[in-house]
Amino acid sequence: MANLFLKFLNGLSGSLKPKPTTNSHSKQIQRIKTKLTNAQKADKELKVFGADSHQYRIKPPAPEREVSAFEKRFSLVLPECYRSFLTSLGNGGQSTCGSAAGPFYGIYPLGHGVDELAERPASHLNKPAIINPAITDEEWERLIERIKNDDEISDEEYEKEREKIYGGLLPIGSQGCTCIHALVLNGPHAGRVVNLDLDLHRPQFAFEMNFLDWYERWLDEVIAGYLTEGGPTWFGYTMRGDDNQLMHAYAEANNRDTKLEALKGLTKLATATDENCRKLLELCGEEDAEIRRLALAMLTKFSYLMARQSLHAHILSDDYDCLAACQNINWYAKNKANEWSALLRSRLPKVHTSETFRVISYLLVESSMDFSEDFRPFCTHEDENIRVTAFYSLGKLRNKNNLVDLFILGLDDISAKVVHSALQALAGVQDQRLLKAYDRVLDRFKTDENYVLTNLKHRFKEMGRII
């Protein structure tokens, strides 16, 4: 998805006076008003994430005195783009927390959510914003290390750390669960929107340089159908544009990160032109593994027939290329699983990673083939996760009643996770040979580790025995 980031900015002192709203955004505000109406027409059935809550409605604008009072209260100056939205377009609506129409569950009314990032908003909203678009995983982990790993940190120190980390960020809307979108209030990135996860995952900036551009892009994507036509529901985590614009951005990019972001931007689209699919096909041969795997994913999504040869080559390559190819088939062409079953079964002896085995298993389960003999070696594989997957998948076969000898291997496994998988897979199988194996499980497990005993009770019950 999109880039992830941190910021170095300057705090604004309480002596600064609020700037009056200018009309520099008036044309964009008028354009947005029109697009709000068009978005509502384009999404009549309210299929876009959150639309059933906000229904593309927004309350009247906030009075200037109300906005100025907020700025004075917290000793800050709202970015002009956001200020114009509040005073010229609207403030709040009917969605969650009284939010106005907007991405996800909408845009909070002014003042709501000020304490979502820190308990003392007056102590953090006007602090310098230190999160910036270029932040790396390593930098973010260093920044949150104390509040994440110091078990002896006091409540007071914990709050101070959060105030520092999230300084200068104003929550402006909910994305559901622990995710929100926030506005940078000061410094070089003031006015930009950043996606935050309150579970302390690395922040990710929206690509637009200010709030109004971000908001207008959301309307554009609703109107274009990107958010309703089988694309991702998560808006704003990828680069904007249609397939022509994104492939052009890829071609013009002078660094790898931008190239990757251009390809990731294609994920929001349902279709691409044949010309762009041919360009993706060329990229499937790139030396850069991440680029070729992304290109293959998008090609599989847009043109399965054109992707088949590259999918075949990837399956026969190393485990990670094989995994990528199988994931793409699983995501975008699951109904074609039968076409790949023979090749995947021939590939199994060379599989070494549990994740690759797991996704191959998904596709074999989707096919109509009996793969039980192919899975026999994996029932005693040294990797516990592979054994778990093997028994789970065998339990999906129509002829599992004939595989009791394999399932007994699982019941006698040293791993509680594997025993649990075998017990679940045996649902509906009533073979007297299982009773002795079930008794051995009962003797081994004195507690309900991994819900082994819970599942064992179900299997015994099916055999007419109550424990």
C-alpha positions as a Markdown table, in Angstrom:
| # | Residue | x | y | z |
|---|---|---|---|---|
| 1 | Met | 0.0 | 0.0 | 0.0 |
| 2 | Ala | 1.2 | 3.5 | 0.5 |
| 3 | Asn | 4.5 | 4.9 | 2.1 |
| 4 | Leu | 4.9 | 5.1 | 5.8 |
| 5 | Phe | 6.3 | 8.1 | 7.6 |
| 6 | Leu | 7.6 | 10.5 | 10.5 |
| 7 | Lys | 7.8 | 14.3 | 11.0 |
| 8 | Phe | 10.1 | 17.1 | 12.1 |
| 9 | Leu | 8.2 | 20.3 | 12.6 |
| 10 | Asn | 8.0 | 23.3 | 14.8 |
| 11 | Gly | 5.4 | 23.9 | 17.5 |
| 12 | Leu | 3.3 | 27.0 | 17.5 |
| 13 | Ser | 3.2 | 29.1 | 20.7 |
| 14 | Gly | 0.0 | 30.3 | 22.3 |
| 15 | Ser | 0.9 | 33.9 | 21.4 |
| 16 | Leu | 0.1 | 33.2 | 17.7 |
| 17 | Lys | -3.2 | 34.7 | 16.6 |
| 18 | Pro | -5.5 | 32.6 | 14.4 |
| 19 | Lys | -5.3 | 33.5 | 10.7 |
| 20 | Pro | -8.5 | 34.6 | 9.1 |
| 21 | Thr | -9.9 | 32.2 | 6.5 |
| 22 | Thr | -9.0 | 33.3 | 3.0 |
| 23 | Asn | -10.8 | 32.5 | -0.2 |
| 24 | Ser | -7.8 | 30.8 | -1.8 |
| 25 | His | -9.7 | 27.5 | -1.7 |
| 26 | Ser | -13.1 | 28.9 | -2.8 |
| 27 | Lys | -12.9 | 27.3 | -6.3 |
| 28 | Gln | -12.0 | 23.9 | -4.9 |
| 29 | Ile | -14.7 | 24.2 | -2.2 |
| 30 | Gln | -17.3 | 24.8 | -4.9 |
| 31 | Arg | -16.0 | 21.9 | -6.9 |
| 32 | Ile | -16.2 | 19.6 | -3.9 |
| 33 | Lys | -19.8 | 20.7 | -3.3 |
| 34 | Thr | -20.7 | 19.6 | -6.8 |
| 35 | Lys | -18.7 | 16.3 | -6.4 |
| 36 | Leu | -20.5 | 15.5 | -3.2 |
| 37 | Thr | -23.8 | 15.5 | -5.1 |
| 38 | Asn | -22.3 | 13.5 | -7.9 |
| 39 | Ala | -20.8 | 11.0 | -5.4 |
| 40 | Gln | -24.2 | 10.5 | -3.8 |
| 41 | Lys | -25.7 | 9.8 | -7.2 |
| 42 | Ala | -22.9 | 7.4 | -8.2 |
| 43 | Asp | -23.2 | 5.4 | -5.0 |
| 44 | Lys | -27.0 | 5.3 | -4.7 |
| 45 | Glu | -26.9 | 1.9 | -2.9 |
| 46 | Leu | -24.3 | 3.2 | -0.4 |
| 47 | Lys | -21.8 | 0.4 | -1.2 |
| 48 | Val | -18.7 | 2.5 | -0.4 |
| 49 | Phe | -17.2 | 1.8 | 3.0 |
| 50 | Gly | -18.9 | 4.0 | 5.6 |
| 51 | Ala | -21.4 | 5.5 | 3.1 |
| 52 | Asp | -24.4 | 3.9 | 4.9 |
| 53 | Ser | -23.4 | 5.9 | 7.9 |
| 54 | His | -22.6 | 9.4 | 6.5 |
| 55 | Gln | -24.9 | 9.1 | 3.4 |
| 56 | Tyr | -22.8 | 11.8 | 1.7 |
| 57 | Arg | -24.3 | 14.5 | 4.0 |
| 58 | Ile | -22.7 | 17.3 | 5.8 |
| 59 | Lys | -24.0 | 19.9 | 8.2 |
| 60 | Pro | -23.7 | 23.7 | 7.7 |
| 61 | Pro | -20.3 | 25.4 | 8.1 |
| 62 | Ala | -18.9 | 26.3 | 11.5 |
| 63 | Pro | -19.0 | 30.0 | 12.4 |
| 64 | Glu | -15.7 | 31.8 | 12.3 |
| 65 | Arg | -15.9 | 32.5 | 16.0 |
| 66 | Glu | -16.2 | 28.8 | 16.8 |
| 67 | Val | -13.1 | 28.0 | 14.8 |
| 68 | Ser | -11.2 | 30.9 | 16.3 |
| 69 | Ala | -12.2 | 29.8 | 19.8 |
| 70 | Phe | -10.9 | 26.3 | 19.2 |
| 71 | Glu | -7.5 | 27.7 | 17.9 |
| 72 | Lys | -7.2 | 30.0 | 20.9 |
| 73 | Arg | -8.1 | 27.2 | 23.4 |
| 74 | Phe | -5.3 | 25.0 | 22.1 |
| 75 | Ser | -2.9 | 27.7 | 21.1 |
| 76 | Leu | -2.6 | 26.6 | 17.5 |
| 77 | Val | -3.4 | 27.6 | 14.0 |
| 78 | Leu | -5.5 | 25.2 | 11.8 |
| 79 | Pro | -4.1 | 24.6 | 8.3 |
| 80 | Glu | -5.9 | 26.8 | 5.9 |
| 81 | Cys | -7.1 | 23.9 | 3.8 |
| 82 | Tyr | -8.9 | 22.3 | 6.7 |
| 83 | Arg | -10.1 | 25.6 | 8.1 |
| 84 | Ser | -11.7 | 26.4 | 4.8 |
| 85 | Phe | -13.5 | 23.1 | 4.8 |
| 86 | Leu | -15.0 | 23.8 | 8.2 |
| 87 | Thr | -16.0 | 27.4 | 7.6 |
| 88 | Ser | -17.0 | 27.2 | 3.9 |
| 89 | Leu | -18.2 | 23.6 | 3.3 |
| 90 | Gly | -19.5 | 22.1 | 6.6 |
| 91 | Asn | -18.8 | 20.9 | 10.1 |
| 92 | Gly | -20.1 | 17.5 | 11.1 |
| 93 | Gly | -22.9 | 15.3 | 9.9 |
| 94 | Gln | -24.9 | 12.2 | 10.8 |
| 95 | Ser | -22.2 | 9.5 | 10.8 |
| 96 | Thr | -20.3 | 7.9 | 13.6 |
| 97 | Cys | -19.4 | 10.5 | 16.3 |
| 98 | Gly | -21.4 | 13.1 | 14.4 |
| 99 | Ser | -19.0 | 12.9 | 11.4 |
| 100 | Ala | -19.6 | 14.6 | 8.1 |
| 101 | Ala | -19.4 | 12.8 | 4.7 |
| 102 | Gly | -15.8 | 11.7 | 4.1 |
| 103 | Pro | -13.5 | 8.7 | 3.8 |
| 104 | Phe | -14.3 | 5.7 | 6.0 |
| 105 | Tyr | -16.7 | 6.9 | 8.7 |
| 106 | Gly | -16.3 | 10.6 | 7.7 |
| 107 | Ile | -14.8 | 13.7 | 9.1 |
| 108 | Tyr | -15.2 | 14.5 | 12.8 |
| 109 | Pro | -16.9 | 17.8 | 13.8 |
| 110 | Leu | -14.4 | 20.3 | 15.1 |
| 111 | Gly | -13.3 | 19.4 | 18.6 |
| 112 | His | -14.3 | 15.7 | 18.5 |
| 113 | Gly | -11.5 | 13.2 | 19.1 |
| 114 | Val | -8.9 | 15.7 | 20.3 |
| 115 | Asp | -8.0 | 13.3 | 23.1 |
| 116 | Glu | -7.8 | 10.1 | 21.0 |
| 117 | Leu | -4.0 | 10.3 | 20.7 |
| 118 | Ala | -3.2 | 11.7 | 24.2 |
| 119 | Glu | -5.3 | 12.3 | 27.3 |
| 120 | Arg | -4.2 | 16.0 | 27.5 |
| 121 | Pro | -4.9 | 17.5 | 24.1 |
| 122 | Ala | -3.8 | 21.0 | 25.3 |
| 123 | Ser | -0.4 | 19.5 | 25.9 |
| 124 | His | 0.1 | 17.7 | 22.6 |
| 125 | Leu | -1.9 | 19.5 | 19.8 |
| 126 | Asn | 0.5 | 22.5 | 19.7 |
| 127 | Lys | 3.6 | 20.5 | 20.1 |
| 128 | Pro | 6.0 | 20.1 | 17.1 |
| 129 | Ala | 4.9 | 17.3 | 14.8 |
| 130 | Ile | 7.7 | 14.8 | 14.6 |
| 131 | Ile | 6.1 | 12.2 | 12.4 |
| 132 | Asn | 7.1 | 12.6 | 8.8 |
| 133 | Pro | 6.5 | 10.8 | 5.4 |
| 134 | Ala | 10.0 | 9.4 | 5.2 |
| 135 | Ile | 10.0 | 7.5 | 8.6 |
| 136 | Thr | 11.4 | 4.0 | 8.4 |
| 137 | Asp | 10.4 | 1.0 | 10.3 |
| 138 | Glu | 13.5 | 1.2 | 12.4 |
| 139 | Glu | 12.9 | 4.9 | 13.2 |
| 140 | Trp | 9.4 | 4.3 | 14.2 |
| 141 | Glu | 10.3 | 1.4 | 16.5 |
| 142 | Arg | 12.9 | 3.6 | 18.2 |
| 143 | Leu | 10.3 | 6.3 | 18.7 |
| 144 | Ile | 7.8 | 4.0 | 20.3 |
| 145 | Glu | 10.3 | 1.7 | 22.1 |
| 146 | Arg | 9.7 | 3.1 | 25.6 |
| 147 | Ile | 5.9 | 3.0 | 25.6 |
| 148 | Lys | 5.9 | -0.4 | 23.9 |
| 149 | Asn | 8.6 | -2.2 | 25.8 |
| 150 | Asp | 9.1 | -0.5 | 29.2 |
| 151 | Asp | 6.8 | -2.3 | 31.6 |
| 152 | Glu | 7.8 | -0.1 | 34.5 |
| 153 | Ile | 7.0 | 3.2 | 32.8 |
| 154 | Ser | 4.7 | 5.4 | 35.0 |
| 155 | Asp | 1.4 | 6.6 | 33.7 |
| 156 | Glu | 2.7 | 10.2 | 33.7 |
| 157 | Glu | 5.8 | 9.3 | 31.6 |
| 158 | Tyr | 3.7 | 7.1 | 29.3 |
| 159 | Glu | 1.4 | 10.1 | 28.5 |
| 160 | Lys | 4.4 | 12.4 | 28.0 |
| 161 | Glu | 5.8 | 9.9 | 25.5 |
| 162 | Arg | 2.5 | 9.7 | 23.6 |
| 163 | Glu | 2.3 | 13.5 | 23.6 |
| 164 | Lys | 5.7 | 13.7 | 22.0 |
| 165 | Ile | 5.1 | 10.9 | 19.4 |
| 166 | Tyr | 1.7 | 12.3 | 18.3 |
| 167 | Gly | 2.5 | 15.9 | 18.9 |
| 168 | Gly | 0.9 | 18.3 | 16.4 |
| 169 | Leu | -1.6 | 15.7 | 15.1 |
| 170 | Leu | -5.3 | 16.4 | 15.2 |
| 171 | Pro | -7.6 | 13.3 | 14.8 |
| 172 | Ile | -10.2 | 14.1 | 12.1 |
| 173 | Gly | -12.0 | 10.8 | 11.5 |
| 174 | Ser | -12.4 | 7.1 | 12.3 |
| 175 | Gln | -11.5 | 4.3 | 9.9 |
| 176 | Gly | -12.9 | 1.6 | 12.2 |
| 177 | Cys | -11.2 | -0.6 | 14.9 |
| 178 | Thr | -8.0 | 1.2 | 16.0 |
| 179 | Cys | -7.4 | 3.2 | 12.9 |
| 180 | Ile | -8.0 | 6.9 | 12.4 |
| 181 | His | -7.0 | 9.7 | 10.0 |
| 182 | Ala | -5.3 | 12.7 | 11.5 |
| 183 | Leu | -4.2 | 16.1 | 10.3 |
| 184 | Val | -0.7 | 17.5 | 10.7 |
| 185 | Leu | -1.1 | 20.9 | 12.3 |
| 186 | Asn | 2.4 | 22.4 | 12.1 |
| 187 | Gly | 5.8 | 22.2 | 10.4 |
| 188 | Pro | 6.7 | 21.4 | 6.8 |
| 189 | His | 3.9 | 18.8 | 6.4 |
| 190 | Ala | 1.1 | 21.0 | 7.9 |
| 191 | Gly | -2.2 | 20.3 | 6.2 |
| 192 | Arg | -1.4 | 16.7 | 5.2 |
| 193 | Val | -3.5 | 13.7 | 6.2 |
| 194 | Val | -1.8 | 10.8 | 8.0 |
| 195 | Asn | -3.3 | 7.4 | 8.6 |
| 196 | Leu | -2.6 | 6.2 | 12.2 |
| 197 | Asp | -3.2 | 2.9 | 14.0 |
| 198 | Leu | -3.6 | 3.3 | 17.7 |
| 199 | Asp | -2.0 | -0.2 | 18.2 |
| 200 | Leu | 1.3 | 1.5 | 17.3 |
| 201 | His | 1.8 | 0.3 | 13.8 |
| 202 | Arg | 3.9 | 2.7 | 11.7 |
| 203 | Pro | 2.0 | 5.8 | 10.4 |
| 204 | Gln | 1.3 | 6.1 | 6.7 |
| 205 | Phe | 0.8 | 9.5 | 5.0 |
| 206 | Ala | -1.8 | 10.1 | 2.3 |
| 207 | Phe | -0.1 | 11.0 | -1.0 |
| 208 | Glu | -1.9 | 14.3 | -1.3 |
| 209 | Met | -0.2 | 17.4 | -0.1 |
| 210 | Asn | -3.2 | 18.9 | 1.7 |
| 211 | Phe | -6.5 | 18.0 | 3.3 |
| 212 | Leu | -8.7 | 19.3 | 0.5 |
| 213 | Asp | -6.9 | 17.5 | -2.2 |
| 214 | Trp | -7.2 | 14.3 | -0.2 |
| 215 | Tyr | -10.9 | 14.8 | 0.4 |
| 216 | Glu | -11.5 | 15.7 | -3.3 |
| 217 | Arg | -9.6 | 12.6 | -4.4 |
| 218 | Trp | -11.9 | 10.5 | -2.2 |
| 219 | Leu | -14.9 | 11.9 | -4.1 |
| 220 | Asp | -13.2 | 11.3 | -7.4 |
| 221 | Glu | -12.7 | 7.7 | -6.6 |
| 222 | Val | -16.3 | 7.2 | -5.4 |
| 223 | Ile | -17.5 | 8.8 | -8.6 |
| 224 | Ala | -15.1 | 6.7 | -10.7 |
| 225 | Gly | -16.3 | 3.5 | -9.0 |
| 226 | Tyr | -12.9 | 2.5 | -7.7 |
| 227 | Leu | -14.3 | 2.1 | -4.2 |
| 228 | Thr | -17.3 | 0.0 | -5.2 |
| 229 | Glu | -16.2 | -2.1 | -8.2 |
| 230 | Gly | -14.4 | -4.9 | -6.4 |
| 231 | Gly | -11.5 | -2.7 | -5.4 |
| 232 | Pro | -10.1 | -2.3 | -1.9 |
| 233 | Thr | -12.3 | -0.5 | 0.7 |
| 234 | Trp | -9.3 | 1.2 | 2.2 |
| 235 | Phe | -9.1 | 4.6 | 0.6 |
| 236 | Gly | -5.9 | 6.7 | 0.5 |
| 237 | Tyr | -3.2 | 4.2 | 1.2 |
| 238 | Thr | -2.0 | 4.0 | -2.4 |
| 239 | Met | -1.1 | 6.5 | -5.2 |
| 240 | Arg | -3.9 | 8.1 | -7.1 |
| 241 | Gly | -4.7 | 7.7 | -10.8 |
| 242 | Asp | -6.1 | 5.3 | -13.4 |
| 243 | Asp | -4.0 | 2.6 | -15.1 |
| 244 | Asn | -2.6 | 5.0 | -17.7 |
| 245 | Gln | -1.5 | 7.5 | -15.1 |
| 246 | Leu | 0.0 | 4.9 | -12.8 |
| 247 | Met | 1.9 | 3.1 | -15.5 |
| 248 | His | 3.2 | 6.5 | -16.7 |
| 249 | Ala | 4.2 | 7.3 | -13.1 |
| 250 | Tyr | 6.1 | 4.0 | -13.1 |
| 251 | Ala | 7.9 | 4.7 | -16.3 |
| 252 | Glu | 8.9 | 8.2 | -15.2 |
| 253 | Ala | 9.9 | 7.3 | -11.6 |
| 254 | Asn | 13.6 | 7.8 | -10.8 |
| 255 | Asn | 13.6 | 5.6 | -7.7 |
| 256 | Arg | 12.5 | 2.2 | -6.7 |
| 257 | Asp | 10.1 | 3.3 | -4.0 |
| 258 | Thr | 8.0 | 5.4 | -6.4 |
| 259 | Lys | 7.9 | 2.5 | -8.9 |
| 260 | Leu | 6.6 | 0.2 | -6.2 |
| 261 | Glu | 4.0 | 2.8 | -5.2 |
| 262 | Ala | 2.8 | 3.2 | -8.8 |
| 263 | Leu | 2.3 | -0.6 | -9.1 |
| 264 | Lys | 0.5 | -0.7 | -5.7 |
| 265 | Gly | -1.8 | 2.1 | -6.9 |
| 266 | Leu | -3.2 | -0.4 | -9.5 |
| 267 | Thr | -4.7 | -2.5 | -6.7 |
| 268 | Lys | -7.7 | -0.1 | -6.4 |
| 269 | Leu | -8.6 | -0.6 | -10.1 |
| 270 | Ala | -10.9 | -3.3 | -11.5 |
| 271 | Thr | -9.6 | -3.2 | -15.1 |
| 272 | Ala | -6.6 | -2.1 | -17.1 |
| 273 | Thr | -6.1 | -1.7 | -20.9 |
| 274 | Asp | -4.5 | -4.4 | -23.0 |
| 275 | Glu | -1.5 | -2.1 | -23.6 |
| 276 | Asn | -0.9 | -1.6 | -19.9 |
| 277 | Cys | -1.3 | -5.4 | -19.3 |
| 278 | Arg | 1.4 | -6.0 | -21.9 |
| 279 | Lys | 3.6 | -3.5 | -19.9 |
| 280 | Leu | 2.9 | -5.5 | -16.8 |
| 281 | Leu | 3.8 | -8.7 | -18.6 |
| 282 | Glu | 7.2 | -7.2 | -19.4 |
| 283 | Leu | 7.7 | -6.3 | -15.7 |
| 284 | Cys | 7.0 | -9.9 | -14.7 |
| 285 | Gly | 10.6 | -10.6 | -15.9 |
| 286 | Glu | 12.2 | -7.9 | -13.8 |
| 287 | Glu | 15.2 | -8.9 | -11.7 |
| 288 | Asp | 13.7 | -7.0 | -8.7 |
| 289 | Ala | 11.6 | -9.6 | -7.0 |
| 290 | Glu | 9.1 | -7.2 | -5.4 |
| 291 | Ile | 8.5 | -5.4 | -8.7 |
| 292 | Arg | 8.0 | -8.6 | -10.7 |
| 293 | Arg | 5.7 | -10.1 | -8.0 |
| 294 | Leu | 3.6 | -6.9 | -7.9 |
| 295 | Ala | 3.4 | -6.8 | -11.6 |
| 296 | Leu | 2.3 | -10.4 | -11.8 |
| 297 | Ala | -0.4 | -9.8 | -9.2 |
| 298 | Met | -1.9 | -6.9 | -11.1 |
| 299 | Leu | -1.6 | -8.8 | -14.4 |
| 300 | Thr | -3.4 | -11.8 | -12.9 |
| 301 | Lys | -6.1 | -9.5 | -11.7 |
| 302 | Phe | -6.6 | -7.7 | -15.0 |
| 303 | Ser | -5.8 | -10.4 | -17.6 |
| 304 | Tyr | -5.5 | -14.0 | -16.3 |
| 305 | Leu | -4.9 | -15.4 | -19.7 |
| 306 | Met | -2.0 | -13.1 | -20.3 |
| 307 | Ala | -0.6 | -13.9 | -16.9 |
| 308 | Arg | -0.7 | -17.7 | -17.2 |
| 309 | Gln | 2.8 | -18.2 | -18.6 |
| 310 | Ser | 4.4 | -16.0 | -16.0 |
| 311 | Leu | 2.4 | -17.7 | -13.2 |
| 312 | His | 3.7 | -21.1 | -14.5 |
| 313 | Ala | 7.3 | -19.8 | -14.4 |
| 314 | His | 6.9 | -18.4 | -10.9 |
| 315 | Ile | 5.4 | -21.6 | -9.6 |
| 316 | Leu | 8.5 | -23.5 | -10.8 |
| 317 | Ser | 10.9 | -20.9 | -9.4 |
| 318 | Asp | 11.9 | -20.6 | -5.7 |
| 319 | Asp | 9.4 | -20.9 | -2.8 |
| 320 | Tyr | 8.8 | -17.2 | -2.6 |
| 321 | Asp | 8.0 | -16.7 | -6.3 |
| 322 | Cys | 5.8 | -19.8 | -6.1 |
| 323 | Leu | 4.0 | -18.4 | -3.1 |
| 324 | Ala | 3.4 | -15.1 | -5.0 |
| 325 | Ala | 2.0 | -16.9 | -8.0 |
| 326 | Cys | -0.3 | -19.1 | -5.8 |
| 327 | Gln | -1.5 | -16.1 | -3.8 |
| 328 | Asn | -2.4 | -14.3 | -7.1 |
| 329 | Ile | -4.4 | -17.3 | -8.4 |
| 330 | Asn | -6.1 | -17.6 | -5.0 |
| 331 | Trp | -7.0 | -13.9 | -4.9 |
| 332 | Tyr | -7.9 | -13.3 | -8.5 |
| 333 | Ala | -8.5 | -16.6 | -10.3 |
| 334 | Lys | -9.6 | -19.1 | -7.7 |
| 335 | Asn | -12.1 | -20.6 | -10.1 |
| 336 | Lys | -9.2 | -21.7 | -12.2 |
| 337 | Ala | -7.7 | -23.8 | -9.5 |
| 338 | Asn | -8.3 | -27.0 | -11.5 |
| 339 | Glu | -6.0 | -25.8 | -14.2 |
| 340 | Trp | -3.1 | -25.7 | -11.8 |
| 341 | Ser | -3.6 | -28.8 | -9.7 |
| 342 | Ala | -1.3 | -31.1 | -11.6 |
| 343 | Leu | 1.6 | -28.6 | -11.7 |
| 344 | Leu | 1.1 | -27.8 | -8.0 |
| 345 | Arg | 1.2 | -31.5 | -7.0 |
| 346 | Ser | 4.4 | -31.9 | -9.0 |
| 347 | Arg | 5.9 | -28.9 | -7.2 |
| 348 | Leu | 5.0 | -30.1 | -3.7 |
| 349 | Pro | 8.2 | -32.2 | -3.1 |
| 350 | Lys | 10.3 | -29.1 | -3.5 |
| 351 | Val | 8.3 | -26.9 | -1.1 |
| 352 | His | 10.2 | -25.9 | 2.0 |
| 353 | Thr | 8.3 | -23.0 | 3.6 |
| 354 | Ser | 5.1 | -23.5 | 5.5 |
| 355 | Glu | 3.4 | -20.4 | 3.9 |
| 356 | Thr | 4.0 | -21.6 | 0.4 |
| 357 | Phe | 2.6 | -25.1 | 1.4 |
| 358 | Arg | -0.4 | -23.4 | 3.0 |
| 359 | Val | -1.4 | -21.4 | -0.1 |
| 360 | Ile | -0.8 | -24.4 | -2.4 |
| 361 | Ser | -3.1 | -26.4 | -0.1 |
| 362 | Tyr | -5.8 | -23.7 | -0.5 |
| 363 | Leu | -5.7 | -24.2 | -4.3 |
| 364 | Leu | -5.6 | -27.9 | -4.2 |
| 365 | Val | -8.7 | -27.9 | -1.9 |
| 366 | Glu | -10.4 | -25.7 | -4.4 |
| 367 | Ser | -9.7 | -28.2 | -7.2 |
| 368 | Ser | -11.4 | -31.5 | -7.6 |
| 369 | Met | -8.2 | -33.6 | -7.4 |
| 370 | Asp | -7.5 | -36.2 | -4.7 |
| 371 | Phe | -4.1 | -35.0 | -3.3 |
| 372 | Ser | -4.0 | -37.3 | -0.3 |
| 373 | Glu | -1.0 | -39.3 | -1.4 |
| 374 | Asp | 0.9 | -36.2 | -2.3 |
| 375 | Phe | 0.4 | -34.9 | 1.3 |
| 376 | Arg | 1.5 | -38.2 | 3.0 |
| 377 | Pro | 5.1 | -37.0 | 3.4 |
| 378 | Phe | 3.9 | -33.7 | 4.9 |
| 379 | Cys | 1.9 | -35.5 | 7.6 |
| 380 | Thr | 5.3 | -36.2 | 9.3 |
| 381 | His | 7.2 | -33.1 | 8.1 |
| 382 | Glu | 9.6 | -31.6 | 10.6 |
| 383 | Asp | 7.8 | -28.2 | 10.3 |
| 384 | Glu | 4.9 | -28.2 | 12.8 |
| 385 | Asn | 2.9 | -25.6 | 10.7 |
| 386 | Ile | 3.2 | -27.8 | 7.6 |
| 387 | Arg | 1.8 | -30.7 | 9.5 |
| 388 | Val | -1.1 | -28.6 | 10.8 |
| 389 | Thr | -1.9 | -27.5 | 7.3 |
| 390 | Ala | -1.6 | -31.0 | 5.9 |
| 391 | Phe | -4.3 | -32.4 | 8.2 |
| 392 | Tyr | -6.5 | -29.4 | 7.9 |
| 393 | Ser | -6.5 | -29.8 | 4.1 |
| 394 | Leu | -6.9 | -33.6 | 4.2 |
| 395 | Gly | -10.0 | -33.0 | 6.2 |
| 396 | Lys | -11.5 | -31.1 | 3.3 |
| 397 | Leu | -11.4 | -34.1 | 0.9 |
| 398 | Arg | -14.5 | -36.0 | 0.1 |
| 399 | Asn | -12.8 | -39.3 | 0.6 |
| 400 | Lys | -11.4 | -38.5 | 4.0 |
| 401 | Asn | -13.1 | -41.6 | 5.4 |
| 402 | Asn | -10.4 | -43.6 | 3.5 |
| 403 | Leu | -7.5 | -41.7 | 5.1 |
| 404 | Val | -7.8 | -42.9 | 8.7 |
| 405 | Asp | -4.2 | -44.2 | 8.7 |
| 406 | Leu | -3.0 | -40.7 | 7.9 |
| 407 | Phe | -5.2 | -39.1 | 10.6 |
| 408 | Ile | -3.9 | -41.5 | 13.2 |
| 409 | Leu | -0.4 | -40.1 | 12.5 |
| 410 | Gly | -1.8 | -36.7 | 13.4 |
| 411 | Leu | -3.5 | -37.9 | 16.5 |
| 412 | Asp | -0.3 | -39.4 | 17.8 |
| 413 | Asp | 1.8 | -36.3 | 16.9 |
| 414 | Ile | 3.9 | -34.6 | 19.6 |
| 415 | Ser | 2.4 | -31.2 | 18.9 |
| 416 | Ala | -0.9 | -30.2 | 20.4 |
| 417 | Lys | -1.6 | -27.9 | 17.4 |
| 418 | Val | -1.3 | -30.9 | 15.1 |
| 419 | Val | -3.5 | -33.1 | 17.2 |
| 420 | His | -6.1 | -30.3 | 17.3 |
| 421 | Ser | -5.9 | -30.0 | 13.5 |
| 422 | Ala | -6.3 | -33.8 | 13.0 |
| 423 | Leu | -9.3 | -33.9 | 15.4 |
| 424 | Gln | -11.1 | -31.1 | 13.6 |
| 425 | Ala | -10.4 | -32.7 | 10.2 |
| 426 | Leu | -12.0 | -36.0 | 11.5 |
| 427 | Ala | -15.4 | -34.4 | 12.0 |
| 428 | Gly | -18.0 | -36.9 | 10.6 |
| 429 | Val | -15.6 | -39.8 | 10.3 |
| 430 | Gln | -16.8 | -42.8 | 12.3 |
| 431 | Asp | -14.2 | -45.6 | 12.0 |
| 432 | Gln | -13.6 | -48.0 | 14.9 |
| 433 | Arg | -9.9 | -47.8 | 14.4 |
| 434 | Leu | -10.0 | -44.2 | 15.7 |
| 435 | Leu | -11.2 | -45.2 | 19.2 |
| 436 | Lys | -7.8 | -46.5 | 20.4 |
| 437 | Ala | -6.1 | -43.4 | 18.9 |
| 438 | Tyr | -8.7 | -41.2 | 20.7 |
| 439 | Asp | -8.0 | -43.0 | 24.0 |
| 440 | Arg | -4.2 | -42.3 | 23.6 |
| 441 | Val | -5.1 | -38.6 | 23.1 |
| 442 | Leu | -7.2 | -38.6 | 26.2 |
| 443 | Asp | -4.4 | -40.2 | 28.2 |
| 444 | Arg | -1.9 | -37.6 | 27.0 |
| 445 | Phe | -3.8 | -34.4 | 27.6 |
| 446 | Lys | -4.8 | -33.6 | 31.1 |
| 447 | Thr | -5.7 | -30.0 | 30.3 |
| 448 | Asp | -7.6 | -28.5 | 27.3 |
| 449 | Glu | -4.4 | -27.4 | 25.6 |
| 450 | Asn | -5.2 | -26.0 | 22.1 |
| 451 | Tyr | -8.8 | -27.1 | 22.7 |
| 452 | Val | -7.7 | -30.7 | 22.1 |
| 453 | Leu | -10.1 | -32.1 | 24.8 |
| 454 | Thr | -13.0 | -30.0 | 23.6 |
| 455 | Asn | -12.6 | -31.4 | 20.1 |
| 456 | Leu | -11.9 | -34.9 | 21.4 |
| 457 | Lys | -15.3 | -34.8 | 23.2 |
| 458 | His | -17.0 | -34.0 | 19.8 |
| 459 | Arg | -15.3 | -36.9 | 18.1 |
| 460 | Phe | -16.1 | -39.4 | 20.9 |
| 461 | Lys | -19.7 | -38.2 | 20.8 |
| 462 | Glu | -19.9 | -39.0 | 17.1 |
| 463 | Met | -18.7 | -42.5 | 17.9 |
| 464 | Gly | -21.4 | -42.9 | 20.5 |
| 465 | Arg | -19.2 | -42.4 | 23.6 |
| 466 | Ile | -19.5 | -39.7 | 26.2 |
| 467 | Ile | -16.5 | -38.5 | 28.2 |
